[in-house]
Amino acid sequence: PPQASASSVLNAHGFNSSPQLDNLLNDPDLQPSAPQPPAWIGNQIGQVFNALVKDNVEDKAETVRGILTPEYHDWFAMYLVKSRVSKEVNLHNTYIEFLERIGNSTLINVVTNTTYDCLRVLLKSVDEAVVSTLHRTGLKNFGFW
């Protein structure tokens, strides 16, 4: 089957709930060079995050361990950081616990580096933060993360 792009998988499930913040983070430097996962993996990852709560972190981590291969770590990190962390500050602790339960230090490093990459993009246009609440919110949310 044809592979869906990360953006099409995310858009198909309403993951891009803040297109303005996504536009801020659509810098060419953030476009992953790694392969995109097949649609079924993107869909399953989306379902995991939509249902992720503190009480089911271990079960959801086990699900992701079973489907996420290293070739898709860059895509996963971009999805987590850009589509979840940047917008859902109330779930940061759950996301951190989730990553710890997945138990893959390489994946944690990729997520950390992706976070820094997103921050660099936002800081390149820091002058916008003076007039853009959205820009400030993005910076604040990454700061909490």
N, C-alpha and C positions, 0 to 999 in steps of 0.2 A: 504494500500500500504506500501511497505517496506520503512523504513526511510533511507535517504541518509546521509552519514557522511558529516560533515562540509567541510572537505577537498575535497570530491568528488564533492560537489555542487560548491565549489569555483573553482576547477580545470576545471569543465565542462564549465564554463563561462569565462575562461581565467583570473580569478582574481589573480592568482599567477604569476604576471608579472615579479617578481624578485625572482626567485627560490633561489638565493644565500642568500638574506636577509631572506627569509623564512627558509632556513637551519639554519641560526644563531638563529632564533626564534623558532626552533623546539625542544626546550629543553623539557624534560619530565615534568618539573615543570609548563609548560604553557599549558599542555593538559587539556582542560576543563573536569571536572567530571560531568557537567550537561548534560542533554540529548541534542542530536542533533535535529534540527527541521526537519520536513518532507521536501522533496525536493522542493515542491511548495513554501514553505515559504522562503527557501534559494534562490530559483530562483527569487521570488518577491523582496526580499531584495536586491539582486544583481542588478535587473532592476532599483530599486529606486536609488541606488548609481550611476549606470551608467548614469542616466538622471538627477542627482541632480545638480542644479545650484542655484545661489542666488535668482533668480526670482521665483523658484517653491518650495522653502523650506517648506512653510506651507502645500502645497498639498502633498508633499512627506512625511512630518511628520505625516500627517493625515493617509496616507496609512499605514505607519509603526505602528502607534497607533492601527490600526484596526486588525493587524495580529500578532504582537509581544506580546506574553504572557510572564509573569515573568520566567517561566521555561526555556526560551530560551535567557534570558538576557546575561548569560555568553558566549554563542555562538556568539550572536550579538556583544558583546564587543570585543571578540577576532577577529572577522571578521573586525570590524571597525578599531581597533588599528593595527592589524598585516597586513591586506591586503590593507588598505586605508591610515591611518594616517602615517604609516612608510614610505610610498612611494609618497604620494600626498600632499606635504607640501603647495602647492599653494591653496589647498582646505580646509585647517584647519579651517579658519574662517567660511566657509560654514558648515562644519561638526559641529562646536560648536553651531552655530545658529540652525542647524537641531536638535541637542540634546536638546537644550533649548525649541524649539517648540514642541518636543515630550512631554515635560513637566513631565517627570518621574524622580524624584530625585533619586530613587533607581537605575534606569538604569544609570544615570550619575555617581553615586558612583561606580557601577560595571565597567564602562568604565575607570574611574580614576584609580581604583585598577588594572585593566588589563594593563593600561599604565605603572604603577609602576612595575608590574611583568615583562613586556617586558624589561624595563630599567634594572632591576636587572639581567636578563639573559644576556643582552649585557655587563653589567659591570662586570659580572663574568669572562669574557674573554677580559677585557679591553686591555690586552697586544696586542691582535690582531689589535686593533685600530691603533697602530703604523704603521703597514704594510698594513692594509686593508682599502682602500677608502670606500668600502661598509659598513664596520663596523662603520667608522666615520660618514658616511652619515646617517645611521640608528640612531646613538646617536644624531646627530644634528637635525634630523627631529623630534625625540621625545622631544628634548629640546624646539623646536619651539612650539610644541603641548602644 
